[in-house]
């Protein structure tokens, strides 16, 4: 999540807090990649971040909370990057543009299997996450609202506008689950075999 921060208007203490928090999040992600969530300790995370163990609890309640934040950051990043790429293609048909967007997500996760293992099947948490309701995530909330609004507008012929958020959530949940099962454990078959079926189901939802 590449949030732009105006450091010029912050005190040195505030800047240090932001940097420490970022280091903790990145260290947690690296630890989860290397050891897995269960085997990672708070000590591992703080050691990787170069801070005292007690510092962790100034920013996060426990390991589960930082895992939630890591999932938000990484999933959000994949979604935003894939959305940017699909829009640059200038595909006129909105359904085909959306499928291209989903395909970009799948391609990324297929190339970054360790990240996929870390976020598990929680791709939708990149934009549907209770953390976004907390203070400090205003920019991300606005971005998410825009994504949902554009999705609803593009498919208002097929989806009740009041259900656009839930529909997008369902689709991202489907994609996340299919990616994890097909890429990581190769069930019920490979992702190449699953993609055409997945996209056909999504097209039916949006038709």
Secondary structure as GFF3:
##gff-version 3
##sequence-region A 1 207
A	DSSP	three_ten_helix	7	9	.	.	.	ID=ss1
A	DSSP	alpha_helix	12	35	.	.	.	ID=ss2
A	DSSP	alpha_helix	42	49	.	.	.	ID=ss3
A	DSSP	three_ten_helix	53	55	.	.	.	ID=ss4
A	DSSP	alpha_helix	56	59	.	.	.	ID=ss5
A	DSSP	alpha_helix	63	88	.	.	.	ID=ss6
A	DSSP	alpha_helix	94	111	.	.	.	ID=ss7
A	DSSP	alpha_helix	113	119	.	.	.	ID=ss8
A	DSSP	three_ten_helix	123	126	.	.	.	ID=ss9
A	DSSP	three_ten_helix	130	133	.	.	.	ID=ss10
A	DSSP	alpha_helix	138	154	.	.	.	ID=ss11
A	DSSP	three_ten_helix	161	163	.	.	.	ID=ss12
A	DSSP	alpha_helix	164	179	.	.	.	ID=ss13
A	DSSP	pi_helix	180	184	.	.	.	ID=ss14
A	DSSP	alpha_helix	191	206	.	.	.	ID=ss15
###
